[in-house]
């Protein structure tokens, strides 16, 4: 019997994962808050704002009614922006309770909630009652939607507290170009996924300023070190950060112009203000609110994160990018391994 799954969020990543699941034999419903997008998707089987020059399978049906999208499914895949995850989860929780429905929950978003600093699995666990969920798993790794839709070879991680449930999700997504590995380190996978967007902003800014490969390698390596420091302070496995959801994700988002976080940083490097970047991007830039959350969380926990702090001051205090880089480079010397 085919898996029945509702994909919540019809942006680039949500729609591409819906296509992949459909290709793997699942019965897929795709939900969007935008009725016009739903109408266009069902009529033309395209999603041109997010994925250009691609026609989706006619077997994927889009919905703007959340209750209709959830009705009768076995799994929910959340792919909505981090800052609206809680509001969507509240609606989902009411529907599941009303339906007396219990589903497996997967998410493929990357970020930390502002103010609460919650990871996405924590938000979902807080809002959706245990009686209505079989498990919560996270799908993460170096996976640009624009490459996956071209069937570029892609490796990701599925993390869940239950390895048995992680293997269920692994099987749902695996095919000859998309290969998930399993992990039980939900904390490490989610923190790596969220904080790499901060480093991608920095990498884009360096490129916009005209810096080259040495600078990029330095930023990504030292950025990974501070991500690991914060993650391990919560009990994450340090080895997670040298895996797909750590160094793998930093490489792809820190080097690819397909990354909206890299593109946003690049615009900042060229002298645009944050408001100008946000107004012209047309998509959510997860790294911006995540930088604020990570900066405040690091201060709260006493974790040294100089790159995150520097990017925070550029984004939120209008600090000059060149002066900020100079301040980072001329700090007191330190050992590499502490």
MARMARDO-645686 format. One line per 10 residues: number of its first residue (from 1); their letters; for each residue x, y, z of N, C-alpha, C. Coordinates in Angstrom, 1 decimal. Example, Ala and Ser with C-alpha at 12.3 -4.5 7.8 and 13.67 -1.06 7.14 Angstrom:
<rs>
1	as	13.2:-5.7:7.8:12.3:-4.5:7.8:13.2:-3.3:7.8; 12.8:-2.2:7.1:13.7:-1.1:7.1:12.9:0.0:7.9
</rs>
This chain:
<rs>
1	xxxxxxxxxx	0.8:-1.2:0.0:0.0:0.0:0.0:0.9:1.2:0.0; 0.5:2.2:-0.8:1.4:3.4:-0.9:1.2:4.3:0.3; 2.4:4.9:0.7:2.3:5.9:1.8:1.5:7.1:1.3; 0.7:7.6:2.3:-0.1:8.8:2.0:0.5:9.9:2.8; 0.9:11.0:2.1:1.6:12.1:2.8:1.2:13.4:2.3; 1.0:14.3:3.3:0.7:15.7:3.0:2.0:16.6:3.2; 2.4:17.3:2.2:3.6:18.2:2.2:3.0:19.6:2.5; 3.4:20.1:3.6:2.9:21.4:4.1:4.0:22.5:3.7; 3.7:23.3:2.7:4.6:24.3:2.2:5.0:24.0:0.8; 4.6:24.9:-0.1:4.8:24.7:-1.6:5.9:25.6:-2.1
11	xxxxxxxxxx	6.9:25.9:-1.3:8.0:26.7:-1.9:8.9:25.8:-2.7; 10.1:26.2:-2.9:11.0:25.4:-3.8:11.3:24.0:-3.2; 11.6:23.9:-1.9:12.0:22.7:-1.3:10.8:21.8:-1.1; 9.7:22.4:-0.6:8.5:21.6:-0.4:8.0:20.9:-1.7; 7.9:21.7:-2.7:7.4:21.2:-4.0:8.3:20.1:-4.6; 9.6:20.3:-4.5:10.6:19.4:-5.0:10.5:18.0:-4.2; 10.4:18.1:-2.9:10.2:16.9:-2.1:8.9:16.2:-2.4; 7.9:17.0:-2.6:6.6:16.4:-3.0:6.8:15.6:-4.3; 7.5:16.2:-5.3:7.8:15.5:-6.5:8.6:14.2:-6.3; 9.6:14.3:-5.5:10.4:13.1:-5.2:9.6:12.0:-4.5
21	xxxxxxxxxx	8.8:12.3:-3.6:7.9:11.3:-2.9:6.9:10.7:-3.9; 6.4:11.5:-4.7:5.4:11.0:-5.8:6.2:10.0:-6.7; 7.4:10.4:-7.1:8.2:9.5:-7.9:8.5:8.2:-7.2; 8.6:8.3:-5.9:8.9:7.0:-5.1:7.6:6.2:-4.8; 6.5:6.6:-5.4:5.3:5.8:-5.2:4.3:6.3:-4.2; 4.6:7.4:-3.5:3.7:7.8:-2.4:2.5:8.6:-3.1; 1.4:8.6:-2.3:0.2:9.4:-2.7:0.4:10.8:-2.0; 0.6:11.8:-2.8:1.1:13.1:-2.2:0.1:14.2:-2.4; -0.2:14.9:-1.3:-1.0:16.1:-1.3:0.0:17.3:-1.0; -0.2:18.4:-1.6:0.7:19.6:-1.4:-0.2:20.7:-0.9
31	xxxxxxxxxx	0.2:21.3:0.2:-0.6:22.4:0.8:0.2:23.7:0.7; -0.6:24.8:0.3:0.0:26.1:0.3:-1.1:27.0:0.9; -0.6:28.1:1.6:-1.6:29.1:2.1:-2.1:30.0:1.0; -1.5:29.9:-0.2:-1.8:30.8:-1.3:-2.8:30.2:-2.3; -4.1:30.5:-2.3:-5.0:29.9:-3.2:-4.6:30.1:-4.7; -4.0:31.2:-5.1:-3.7:31.4:-6.4:-2.6:30.5:-6.9; -1.6:30.2:-6.0:-0.5:29.3:-6.3:-1.1:27.9:-6.4; -2.1:27.5:-5.6:-2.7:26.2:-5.6:-3.5:26.0:-7.0; -4.2:27.1:-7.4:-4.9:27.0:-8.6:-4.0:26.8:-9.8; -2.9:27.6:-9.8:-1.9:27.5:-10.9:-1.3:26.1:-10.9
41	xxxxxxxxxx	-0.9:25.6:-9.8:-0.3:24.3:-9.7:-1.2:23.2:-10.2; -2.5:23.2:-9.8:-3.4:22.2:-10.3:-3.8:22.3:-11.8; -3.8:23.5:-12.3:-4.1:23.7:-13.7:-3.0:23.4:-14.6; -1.8:23.9:-14.3:-0.6:23.8:-15.2:0.5:22.9:-14.7; 0.3:22.4:-13.4:1.3:21.5:-12.8:2.7:22.1:-12.8; 2.7:23.4:-12.6:4.0:24.2:-12.5:4.0:25.0:-11.2; 5.2:25.4:-10.8:5.4:26.3:-9.6:6.5:27.3:-10.0; 6.2:28.2:-11.0:7.3:28.9:-11.6:8.0:29.9:-10.7; 7.3:30.4:-9.7:7.9:31.4:-8.8:9.1:30.7:-8.0; 9.0:29.5:-7.8:10.0:28.8:-7.0:10.9:27.8:-7.8
51	xxxxxxxxxx	10.3:27.1:-8.7:11.0:26.1:-9.5:10.7:26.4:-11.0; 11.6:26.9:-11.7:11.4:27.3:-13.1:11.6:26.1:-14.0; 10.9:26.1:-15.1:11.1:25.2:-16.2:11.0:23.7:-15.8; 10.0:23.4:-14.9:9.7:22.1:-14.4:8.2:21.8:-14.4; 7.8:20.7:-14.9:6.4:20.3:-14.8:6.3:19.1:-13.8; 5.4:19.3:-12.9:5.2:18.3:-11.8:4.2:17.3:-12.3; 4.2:16.1:-11.7:3.3:15.0:-12.0:1.9:15.4:-11.7; 1.0:15.0:-12.6:-0.5:15.3:-12.5:-1.1:14.6:-11.3; -0.4:13.6:-10.7:-0.9:12.9:-9.6:-0.8:13.6:-8.3; 0.1:14.7:-8.3:0.2:15.5:-7.0:-0.9:16.6:-7.1
61	xxxxxxxxxx	-1.7:16.6:-6.1:-2.8:17.6:-6.0:-2.5:18.6:-4.9; -2.7:19.9:-5.2:-2.4:20.9:-4.3:-3.7:21.4:-3.6; -3.6:21.9:-2.4:-4.8:22.3:-1.6:-4.4:23.6:-0.9; -5.4:24.5:-0.8:-5.2:25.7:0.1:-6.0:25.5:1.4; -6.9:24.5:1.5:-7.6:24.1:2.7:-6.7:23.1:3.5; -6.2:23.5:4.6:-5.3:22.6:5.4:-6.0:21.3:5.9; -7.3:21.4:6.2:-8.0:20.2:6.7:-8.2:19.2:5.5; -8.4:19.7:4.3:-8.5:18.8:3.2:-7.2:18.1:2.9; -6.1:18.9:3.0:-4.8:18.4:2.7:-4.4:17.3:3.7; -4.8:17.4:5.0:-4.4:16.5:6.0:-5.3:15.2:6.1
71	xxxxxxxxxx	-6.5:15.4:5.6:-7.5:14.3:5.7:-7.0:13.0:5.1; -6.9:11.9:5.9:-6.6:10.6:5.4:-5.2:10.3:5.2; -4.2:11.2:5.6:-2.8:10.9:5.3:-2.2:10.1:6.5; -1.1:9.5:6.2:-0.3:8.7:7.3:0.8:9.6:7.8; 1.3:10.5:7.0:2.5:11.3:7.3:2.3:12.8:7.0; 2.9:13.6:7.7:2.9:15.0:7.4:4.4:15.5:7.3; 4.7:16.2:6.2:6.0:16.7:6.0:5.9:18.3:6.0; 6.5:18.9:7.1:6.5:20.3:7.3:7.6:20.9:6.5; 7.4:21.8:5.6:8.4:22.5:4.9:8.0:24.0:4.8; 7.6:24.5:5.9:7.2:25.9:6.0:8.3:26.7:6.7
81	xxxxxxxxxx	8.4:28.0:6.5:9.4:28.8:7.1:9.4:28.7:8.7; 10.5:28.7:9.3:10.7:28.4:10.7:9.7:29.3:11.5; 9.7:30.6:11.2:8.9:31.6:12.0:7.4:31.4:11.9; 6.9:30.6:11.0:5.5:30.3:10.9:5.2:28.9:11.3; 6.2:28.1:11.6:6.0:26.7:12.0:5.0:26.5:13.1; 5.1:27.4:14.1:4.3:27.2:15.3:2.8:27.5:15.0; 2.6:28.5:14.2:1.2:28.9:13.9:0.5:27.8:13.0; 1.3:27.2:12.0:0.8:26.1:11.2:0.6:24.9:12.1; 1.5:24.6:13.0:1.4:23.4:13.8:0.2:23.5:14.7; -0.2:24.7:15.2:-1.4:24.8:16.0:-2.6:24.5:15.2
91	xxxxxxxxxx	-2.7:24.9:14.0:-3.8:24.5:13.1:-3.9:23.0:12.9; -2.7:22.5:12.6:-2.6:21.0:12.3:-3.1:20.3:13.5; -2.6:20.7:14.7:-3.0:20.0:16.0:-4.5:19.9:16.2; -5.2:21.0:15.9:-6.6:21.1:16.0:-7.3:20.1:15.1; -6.8:20.1:13.8:-7.4:19.2:12.8:-7.2:17.7:13.2; -5.9:17.4:13.6:-5.6:16.0:13.9:-6.5:15.5:15.1; -6.6:16.4:16.1:-7.4:16.0:17.3:-8.9:15.9:16.9; -9.4:16.7:16.0:-10.8:16.7:15.6:-11.0:15.4:14.8; -10.0:15.0:14.0:-10.1:13.8:13.1:-9.8:12.5:13.9; -9.3:12.7:15.1:-8.8:11.5:15.9:-7.7:10.8:15.0
101	xxxxxxxxxx	-6.8:11.6:14.5:-5.9:11.1:13.5:-4.5:11.1:14.1; -3.7:10.1:13.8:-2.3:10.0:14.4:-1.4:9.8:13.2; -0.4:10.6:13.0:0.5:10.6:11.9:1.9:10.6:12.3; 2.8:10.2:11.4:4.2:10.4:11.5:4.5:11.8:11.0; 5.4:12.5:11.7:5.7:13.9:11.4:7.2:14.0:11.0; 7.4:14.6:9.9:8.8:14.9:9.4:8.8:16.4:9.1; 10.0:17.0:9.3:10.2:18.3:8.9:11.5:18.5:8.1; 11.5:19.4:7.2:12.7:19.6:6.3:13.0:21.1:6.3; 12.6:21.9:7.3:13.0:23.3:7.4:14.2:23.5:8.3; 14.8:24.7:8.2:16.1:24.9:8.9:16.1:26.2:9.5
111	xxxxxxxxxx	16.1:26.2:10.8:16.1:27.5:11.5:15.8:27.4:13.0; 16.0:28.5:13.8:15.6:28.5:15.2:14.5:29.6:15.3; 13.5:29.3:16.2:12.5:30.3:16.4:13.0:31.5:17.2; 12.6:32.7:16.7:13.0:33.9:17.5:12.3:33.9:18.8; 13.0:34.5:19.8:12.5:34.7:21.2:12.5:33.4:22.0; 12.0:32.3:21.5:12.0:31.1:22.3:13.3:30.3:22.0; 14.0:30.5:20.9:15.2:29.8:20.4:14.9:28.3:20.2; 13.6:27.9:20.0:13.3:26.5:19.9:13.7:26.0:18.5; 14.1:24.7:18.6:14.3:24.0:17.3:13.0:23.6:16.8; 12.9:23.2:15.5:11.6:22.9:14.9:11.0:21.7:15.5
121	xxxxxxxxxx	11.7:20.7:15.8:11.1:19.5:16.4:10.5:19.8:17.7; 11.2:20.7:18.5:10.6:21.2:19.8:9.3:21.9:19.6; 9.2:22.8:18.6:7.9:23.5:18.3:6.8:22.4:18.0; 7.1:21.5:17.1:6.1:20.5:16.7:5.7:19.6:17.9; 6.7:19.3:18.8:6.3:18.5:20.0:5.5:19.2:21.0; 5.8:20.6:21.1:5.0:21.4:22.0:3.6:21.6:21.5; 3.3:21.7:20.2:2.0:22.0:19.7:1.1:20.8:19.3; 1.7:19.7:19.0:1.0:18.5:18.5:1.1:17.5:19.6; -0.1:17.1:20.1:-0.1:16.1:21.2:0.4:14.8:20.8; 1.0:14.1:21.8:1.6:12.7:21.6:0.5:11.8:21.0
131	xxxxxxxxxx	-0.8:12.0:21.4:-1.8:11.1:20.9:-2.1:11.2:19.4; -1.6:12.3:18.8:-1.8:12.5:17.4:-0.5:12.4:16.6; 0.6:12.0:17.2:1.8:11.8:16.4:2.5:10.5:16.8; 3.0:9.8:15.7:3.7:8.6:15.9:5.2:8.9:16.2; 5.7:9.9:15.6:7.1:10.2:15.8:7.4:11.6:15.2; 8.5:12.2:15.5:8.9:13.5:14.8:10.3:13.2:14.3; 10.5:13.4:13.0:11.8:13.2:12.4:12.2:14.4:11.6; 13.5:14.6:11.4:14.0:15.8:10.6:14.8:15.3:9.4; 14.6:15.9:8.3:15.3:15.6:7.1:16.2:16.8:6.8; 17.5:16.6:6.7:18.4:17.7:6.5:19.7:17.3:5.8
141	xxxxxxxxxx	20.4:18.3:5.3:21.7:18.0:4.6:21.9:18.9:3.4; 23.0:18.7:2.7:23.3:19.5:1.6:22.4:19.2:0.4; 21.4:20.0:0.2:20.3:19.6:-0.7:19.6:20.8:-1.3; 20.2:21.5:-2.3:19.6:22.6:-3.0:18.4:22.0:-3.8; 17.3:22.6:-3.7:16.1:22.1:-4.4:16.3:22.2:-5.9; 17.0:23.2:-6.4:17.3:23.4:-7.8:18.1:22.3:-8.4; 19.0:21.6:-7.5:19.8:20.5:-8.0:19.0:19.2:-7.8; 18.3:19.0:-6.8:17.5:17.8:-6.6:16.5:17.6:-7.7; 15.9:18.7:-8.2:14.9:18.6:-9.2:15.6:18.1:-10.6; 16.9:18.4:-10.7:17.6:17.9:-11.8:18.2:16.5:-11.6
151	xxxxxxxxxx	17.8:15.9:-10.5:18.3:14.6:-10.1:19.8:14.5:-9.9; 20.4:15.6:-9.4:21.8:15.6:-9.0:21.9:14.7:-7.8; 23.0:14.0:-7.7:23.2:13.0:-6.6:23.2:13.8:-5.3; 22.3:13.4:-4.4:22.1:14.1:-3.1:22.1:13.2:-2.0; 22.9:13.5:-0.9:22.9:12.7:0.3:22.5:13.6:1.5; 21.6:13.1:2.3:21.0:13.8:3.4:21.0:12.9:4.7; 20.5:13.5:5.8:20.4:12.8:7.0:18.9:12.8:7.5; 18.5:11.7:7.9:17.2:11.6:8.6:17.5:11.3:10.1; 17.1:12.3:11.0:17.3:12.1:12.4:16.0:12.0:13.2; 16.0:11.0:14.1:14.8:10.7:14.9:15.3:10.1:16.2
161	xxxxxxxxxx	14.6:10.3:17.3:15.0:9.6:18.5:14.9:8.1:18.4; 14.0:7.7:17.6:13.9:6.2:17.3:14.5:5.9:16.0; 15.5:5.0:16.0:16.2:4.6:14.8:15.3:3.8:13.9; 14.3:3.1:14.5:13.4:2.3:13.7:12.5:3.3:12.9; 12.1:4.4:13.5:11.2:5.4:12.7:12.1:6.1:11.7; 13.4:6.4:12.1:14.3:7.0:11.1:14.4:6.2:9.8; 14.5:4.9:10.0:14.6:3.9:8.9:13.3:3.9:8.0; 12.2:4.1:8.7:10.9:4.2:7.9:11.0:5.4:7.0; 11.4:6.6:7.5:11.5:7.8:6.7:12.6:7.7:5.7; 13.7:7.1:6.0:14.8:6.8:5.1:14.3:6.1:3.8
171	xxxxxxxxxx	13.5:5.0:4.1:13.0:4.2:3.0:12.0:5.0:2.1; 11.2:5.9:2.7:10.3:6.7:2.0:10.9:7.6:0.9; 12.1:8.1:1.3:12.8:9.1:0.5:13.9:8.6:-0.4; 14.4:7.4:-0.2:15.5:6.9:-0.9:15.2:6.4:-2.3; 16.1:6.9:-3.2:16.0:6.3:-4.6:17.5:6.4:-5.2; 17.6:6.3:-6.5:18.9:6.2:-7.1:19.7:7.6:-7.2; 19.0:8.7:-6.8:19.8:9.9:-6.8:19.6:10.7:-5.5; 18.8:10.2:-4.6:18.6:10.8:-3.3:18.7:9.8:-2.2; 19.8:9.9:-1.4:20.2:8.9:-0.4:20.2:9.4:1.0; 19.2:9.1:1.8:19.3:9.5:3.2:20.1:8.5:4.1
181	xxxxxxxxxx	20.8:9.1:5.0:21.5:8.3:6.1:20.7:8.5:7.4; 20.7:7.6:8.4:20.0:7.8:9.6:20.9:8.2:10.7; 20.2:8.9:11.7:20.9:9.4:12.9:19.9:9.5:14.0; 20.4:9.4:15.3:19.5:9.6:16.4:19.8:11.0:17.1; 20.7:11.8:16.5:21.1:13.0:17.0:20.3:14.2:16.5; 19.0:14.3:16.9:18.1:15.3:16.4:18.7:16.7:16.8; 19.2:16.9:18.0:19.7:18.2:18.4:20.8:18.6:17.4; 21.8:17.8:17.2:22.9:18.1:16.3:22.5:18.4:14.9; 21.7:17.6:14.4:21.2:17.8:13.0:20.5:19.1:12.8; 19.6:19.4:13.8:18.8:20.6:13.7:19.6:21.9:13.9
191	xxxxxxxxxx	20.6:21.8:14.8:21.4:23.0:15.1:22.4:23.2:13.9; 22.9:22.1:13.4:23.8:22.3:12.2:23.0:22.9:11.0; 21.8:22.4:10.8:20.9:22.8:9.7:20.6:24.3:9.8; 20.3:24.7:11.0:19.9:26.1:11.3:21.0:27.1:11.1; 22.2:26.8:11.8:23.2:27.7:11.9:24.1:27.8:10.7; 24.1:26.8:9.8:24.8:27.0:8.6:24.3:28.1:7.7; 23.1:28.5:7.9:22.5:29.6:7.2:23.2:30.9:7.5; 23.7:31.0:8.8:24.4:32.2:9.2:25.7:32.3:8.5; 26.4:31.1:8.4:27.7:31.1:7.7:27.5:31.4:6.2; 26.4:30.9:5.6:26.2:31.2:4.2:26.0:32.7:4.0
201	xxxxxxxxxx	25.4:33.4:4.9:25.3:34.8:4.8:26.7:35.5:4.8; 27.5:35.0:5.7:28.9:35.5:5.7:29.7:35.2:4.5; 29.5:34.0:4.0:30.2:33.6:2.8:29.8:34.5:1.6; 28.5:34.7:1.5:28.0:35.6:0.4:28.6:37.0:0.5; 28.6:37.5:1.8:29.2:38.9:2.0:30.6:38.9:1.6; 31.4:37.9:1.9:32.8:37.9:1.5:33.0:37.9:0.0; 32.1:37.1:-0.7:32.2:37.1:-2.2:31.8:38.5:-2.7; 30.8:39.1:-2.1:30.3:40.4:-2.6:31.4:41.5:-2.4; 32.3:41.3:-1.4:33.3:42.2:-1.2:34.6:42.0:-2.0; 34.6:40.8:-2.7:35.7:40.5:-3.6:36.7:39.6:-3.0
211	xxxxxxxxxx	36.4:39.0:-1.8:37.4:38.0:-1.2:37.3:36.7:-2.0; 38.3:35.9:-1.8:38.5:34.7:-2.6:38.4:33.4:-1.8; 39.0:32.3:-2.3:38.8:31.0:-1.7:39.4:30.9:-0.3; 40.6:31.5:-0.1:41.2:31.4:1.2:40.2:31.9:2.3; 39.6:33.1:2.0:38.7:33.7:3.0:37.5:32.8:3.2; 37.0:32.2:2.1:35.8:31.4:2.2:36.1:30.1:3.0; 37.2:29.5:2.8:37.6:28.3:3.5:37.7:28.6:5.0; 38.3:29.8:5.3:38.5:30.2:6.7:37.2:30.4:7.4; 36.3:31.1:6.7:34.9:31.4:7.3:34.2:30.1:7.6; 34.2:29.2:6.6:33.4:27.9:6.8:34.0:27.0:7.9
221	xxxxxxxxxx	35.3:27.0:7.9:35.9:26.1:8.9:35.7:26.7:10.3; 36.0:27.9:10.5:35.8:28.5:11.9:34.3:28.7:12.2; 33.5:28.9:11.2:32.1:28.9:11.5:31.6:27.5:12.0; 32.1:26.5:11.4:31.7:25.1:11.8:32.2:24.9:13.3; 33.3:25.4:13.6:33.8:25.3:15.0:32.9:25.9:16.0; 32.3:27.1:15.7:31.4:27.7:16.7:30.0:27.1:16.7; 29.6:26.6:15.5:28.3:25.8:15.5:28.5:24.6:16.4; 29.6:23.9:16.3:29.8:22.7:17.1:29.9:23.1:18.6; 30.5:24.2:18.9:30.5:24.6:20.3:29.1:24.8:20.9; 28.2:25.5:20.1:26.9:25.7:20.6:26.1:24.4:20.7
231	xxxxxxxxxx	26.2:23.6:19.6:25.5:22.3:19.6:25.9:21.3:20.7; 27.2:21.2:21.0:27.6:20.3:22.0:27.2:20.8:23.4; 27.0:22.1:23.5:26.5:22.6:24.8:25.1:22.2:25.1; 24.4:21.7:24.1:23.1:21.2:24.3:23.1:19.6:24.3; 24.2:19.0:24.2:24.3:17.6:24.2:24.4:16.9:22.9; 24.6:17.7:21.8:24.8:17.1:20.5:26.1:16.3:20.4; 26.1:15.3:19.5:27.3:14.5:19.2:28.2:15.4:18.3; 29.4:15.7:18.8:30.3:16.5:18.0:30.6:16.0:16.6; 30.5:14.6:16.4:30.7:14.0:15.1:29.6:14.4:14.1; 28.4:14.8:14.6:27.4:15.2:13.7:27.8:16.4:12.8
241	xxxxxxxxxx	28.6:17.2:13.4:28.9:18.5:12.7:30.0:18.3:11.6; 30.6:17.1:11.6:31.5:16.9:10.4:30.8:15.9:9.4; 29.5:15.8:9.6:28.7:15.0:8.7:27.9:15.8:7.7; 26.9:15.2:7.1:26.1:15.8:6.0:25.4:17.1:6.5; 24.8:17.0:7.7:24.0:18.2:8.2:24.9:19.2:8.8; 26.2:19.0:8.9:27.1:20.0:9.4:28.0:20.5:8.2; 29.2:20.0:8.1:30.1:20.4:7.1:29.5:20.3:5.7; 28.7:19.3:5.4:28.1:19.1:4.1:27.2:20.2:3.7; 26.4:20.6:4.7:25.4:21.7:4.4:26.1:23.0:4.3; 27.1:23.2:5.1:27.9:24.5:5.0:28.6:24.6:3.7
251	xxxxxxxxxx	29.1:23.5:3.1:29.8:23.6:1.8:28.8:24.1:0.8; 27.6:23.4:0.7:26.7:23.7:-0.4:26.1:25.1:-0.2; 25.7:25.5:1.0:25.1:26.8:1.1:26.1:28.0:1.2; 27.3:27.6:1.5:28.4:28.7:1.5:29.1:28.9:0.2; 28.7:28.1:-0.8:29.4:28.2:-2.1:28.4:28.4:-3.3; 27.1:28.2:-3.1:26.2:28.1:-4.2:25.3:29.4:-4.3; 25.2:29.9:-5.5:24.4:31.0:-5.7:22.9:30.6:-5.7; 22.6:29.3:-5.7:21.2:28.9:-5.5:20.8:29.1:-4.0; 21.7:29.3:-3.1:21.4:29.5:-1.7:20.9:30.9:-1.5; 19.6:31.1:-1.0:19.1:32.4:-0.8:19.9:33.2:0.3
261	xxxxxxxxxx	20.4:32.4:1.2:21.2:33.0:2.3:22.5:33.6:1.7; 23.2:32.8:0.8:24.4:33.2:0.2:24.1:34.5:-0.7; 23.0:34.4:-1.4:22.7:35.6:-2.3:22.4:36.8:-1.5; 21.7:36.6:-0.3:21.4:37.8:0.6:22.8:38.4:1.1; 23.7:37.5:1.5:25.0:38.0:2.0:25.7:38.7:0.9; 25.7:38.2:-0.3:26.4:38.8:-1.4:25.9:40.2:-1.7; 24.5:40.4:-1.6:24.0:41.7:-1.8:24.4:42.7:-0.7; 24.5:42.1:0.6:25.0:43.0:1.7:26.5:43.4:1.4; 27.3:42.4:0.9:28.7:42.7:0.5:28.8:43.8:-0.5; 27.8:43.8:-1.4:27.8:44.9:-2.5:27.3:46.2:-2.0
271	xxxxxxxxxx	26.9:46.3:-0.7:26.5:47.6:-0.1:25.1:47.8:0.1; 24.2:46.8:-0.2:22.8:47.0:0.0:22.5:46.9:1.5; 21.4:47.6:1.9:20.9:47.4:3.3:20.1:46.1:3.4; 20.0:45.7:4.6:19.2:44.5:4.9:17.8:44.6:4.4; 17.2:45.8:4.6:15.8:46.0:4.1:15.7:45.9:2.6; 16.7:46.5:1.9:16.7:46.3:0.5:16.8:44.9:0.0; 17.6:44.1:0.7:17.8:42.7:0.4:16.5:41.9:0.6; 15.9:42.1:1.7:14.7:41.4:2.1:13.6:41.8:1.1; 13.5:43.1:0.8:12.4:43.5:-0.1:12.5:42.9:-1.5; 13.8:42.7:-2.0:14.0:42.2:-3.4:14.1:40.7:-3.5
281	xxxxxxxxxx	14.4:40.0:-2.4:14.7:38.6:-2.5:13.4:37.8:-2.9; 12.3:38.1:-2.3:11.1:37.4:-2.7:10.9:36.0:-2.1; 11.8:35.6:-1.3:11.7:34.4:-0.5:12.2:34.6:0.9; 11.9:33.7:1.8:12.3:33.8:3.2:13.8:33.6:3.3; 14.5:34.5:4.0:15.9:34.3:4.2:16.1:33.8:5.7; 16.1:32.5:5.8:16.1:31.9:7.2:17.3:32.4:8.0; 18.4:32.7:7.4:19.6:33.0:8.2:19.5:34.3:9.0; 18.6:35.2:8.6:18.5:36.5:9.2:17.9:36.3:10.6; 16.7:35.8:10.8:16.2:35.6:12.2:17.0:34.5:13.0; 17.6:33.6:12.3:18.4:32.6:13.0:19.6:33.2:13.6
291	xxxxxxxxxx	20.2:34.2:12.9:21.4:34.9:13.4:21.0:35.5:14.7; 19.9:36.2:14.8:19.5:36.8:16.0:19.3:35.8:17.1; 18.6:34.7:16.8:18.3:33.7:17.8:19.6:33.1:18.3; 20.5:32.8:17.4:21.8:32.1:17.8:22.7:33.1:18.6; 22.7:34.3:18.2:23.5:35.3:18.9:23.0:35.5:20.4; 21.7:35.6:20.6:21.1:35.7:21.9:21.3:34.4:22.7; 21.2:33.3:22.0:21.3:32.0:22.7:22.8:31.8:23.2; 23.7:32.2:22.3:25.2:32.0:22.7:25.5:32.9:23.9; 25.0:34.1:23.9:25.2:35.0:25.1:24.6:34.4:26.3; 23.4:33.8:26.2:22.7:33.2:27.3:23.5:32.0:27.9
301	xxxxxxxxxx	24.1:31.3:27.0:24.8:30.0:27.4:26.3:30.2:27.6; 26.8:31.4:27.3:28.2:31.7:27.5:29.1:31.0:26.5; 28.6:30.8:25.3:29.4:30.1:24.2:30.0:31.2:23.3; 31.3:31.1:23.0:32.0:32.0:22.2:31.7:31.8:20.7; 31.0:32.7:20.1:30.6:32.6:18.6:30.9:34.0:17.9; 32.2:34.2:17.7:32.6:35.6:17.2:32.1:35.8:15.7; 32.0:34.8:14.9:31.5:35.0:13.5:30.0:35.3:13.6; 29.2:34.6:14.3:27.8:34.8:14.5:27.6:36.2:15.1; 28.4:36.6:16.1:28.2:37.9:16.7:28.5:39.0:15.6; 29.5:38.8:14.8:29.9:39.8:13.8:28.7:40.0:12.8
311	xxxxxxxxxx	28.2:38.8:12.3:27.1:38.9:11.4:25.9:39.5:12.0; 25.6:39.2:13.3:24.5:39.8:14.0:24.6:41.4:13.9; 25.8:41.9:14.2:26.0:43.3:14.3:25.8:44.0:12.9; 26.2:43.3:11.9:26.0:43.8:10.5:24.5:43.8:10.2; 23.8:42.8:10.6:22.4:42.7:10.2:21.5:43.6:11.1; 21.8:43.7:12.4:20.9:44.3:13.3:21.4:45.7:13.8; 22.7:45.9:13.7:23.2:47.2:14.2:23.8:48.1:13.1; 23.6:47.6:11.9:24.1:48.4:10.7:25.6:48.6:10.8; 26.3:47.6:11.4:27.8:47.7:11.4:28.4:47.6:10.0; 29.4:48.3:9.7:30.1:48.2:8.4:30.7:46.9:8.2
321	xxxxxxxxxx	30.5:46.3:7.1:31.0:44.9:6.8:32.5:44.8:6.8; 33.1:45.8:6.1:34.6:45.7:6.1:35.2:45.9:7.4; 34.7:46.9:8.2:35.2:47.1:9.5:35.0:45.9:10.5; 33.9:45.2:10.3:33.6:44.1:11.1:34.6:42.9:10.8; 34.9:42.7:9.5:35.8:41.7:9.1:37.2:42.0:9.7; 37.6:43.3:9.6:38.9:43.7:10.2:39.0:43.4:11.7; 37.9:43.7:12.4:37.8:43.5:13.8:38.0:42.0:14.1; 37.4:41.1:13.3:37.5:39.7:13.5:38.9:39.2:13.3; 39.6:39.8:12.3:40.9:39.3:11.9:42.0:39.8:12.9; 41.7:40.9:13.6:42.7:41.5:14.4:42.5:41.2:15.9
331	xxxxxxxx	41.5:40.3:16.2:41.3:39.9:17.6:42.6:39.2:18.2; 42.6:39.1:19.5:43.8:38.5:20.1:43.9:37.1:19.6; 45.2:36.7:19.4:45.5:35.3:18.9:45.0:34.2:19.9; 44.5:33.1:19.3:44.0:32.0:20.1:44.5:30.7:19.5; 44.5:29.6:20.3:44.8:28.3:19.8:43.6:27.8:18.9; 43.9:27.0:17.9:42.8:26.5:17.0:41.9:25.6:17.7; 42.5:24.6:18.5:41.7:23.6:19.2:41.7:24.0:20.7; 40.5:24.3:21.2:40.4:24.6:22.6:39.6:23.6:23.4
</rs>
